[in-house]
Amino acid sequence: MSHPSTGSADIFRTESWENEGGSIPAVELAERLGVIRHVTETYSVGGFRYTSLTDAIAQARRMTKLERELI
């Protein structure tokens, strides 16, 4: 069964063969739609996560200082 072309909406149409490995890969589709991937490093200190290394170091220093005060 064919569908009439609707321009840019065609990329959202699901075909019966898509579950057989024939669809556009997600990365390719994302690029065509202008989606930009960003990889962000995170730093963990205790139970907290930071995207800034400076903030992670500051928290680690606070935790170290607190440990020294409790001993």
C-alpha positions in Angstrom: 0.0 0.0 0.0 1.5 3.4 -1.0 0.9 6.6 0.8 0.7 10.1 -0.9 3.8 12.2 -0.3 3.3 15.0 2.2 6.8 16.5 2.0 8.7 16.7 5.3 6.0 14.7 7.1 7.3 11.6 5.1 10.1 11.1 7.6 7.6 10.4 10.4 5.5 7.9 8.4 5.9 4.3 9.6 6.2 1.6 7.0 5.5 -2.1 7.5 9.1 -3.0 6.8 10.6 -0.8 9.4 10.8 -3.6 12.0 12.9 -5.5 9.5 15.9 -3.2 9.6 14.9 -1.0 6.7 14.2 2.2 8.4 16.4 5.3 8.6 18.8 4.9 11.6 17.9 7.1 14.5 21.2 9.1 14.3 20.7 9.8 10.6 17.1 10.9 11.2 18.2 13.1 14.2 20.8 14.8 12.0 18.3 15.4 9.2 15.9 17.1 11.8 18.7 19.3 13.2 19.2 17.4 16.5 22.6 18.0 17.9 24.3 15.5 20.3 26.3 16.8 23.2 28.4 14.6 25.4 28.8 16.0 28.9 31.4 14.8 31.4 30.1 14.4 35.0 32.1 14.2 38.2 30.8 12.3 41.2 31.7 13.2 44.8 29.9 11.3 47.5 26.3 11.0 46.4 26.4 14.2 44.2 27.1 14.7 40.5 28.6 17.8 39.0 29.2 18.9 35.4 31.8 21.4 36.6 35.2 19.9 37.8 35.7 23.1 39.9 32.4 22.5 41.7 33.3 18.8 42.3 36.7 19.7 43.7 35.1 22.3 46.0 32.7 19.6 47.3 35.5 17.1 47.8 37.4 19.7 49.8 34.4 20.5 52.0 33.8 16.8 52.6 37.5 16.3 53.5 37.4 19.3 55.9 34.2 17.9 57.5 35.8 14.5 58.0 38.9 16.0 59.7 36.6 18.0 62.1 34.7 14.9 63.1 37.8 12.9 63.9 
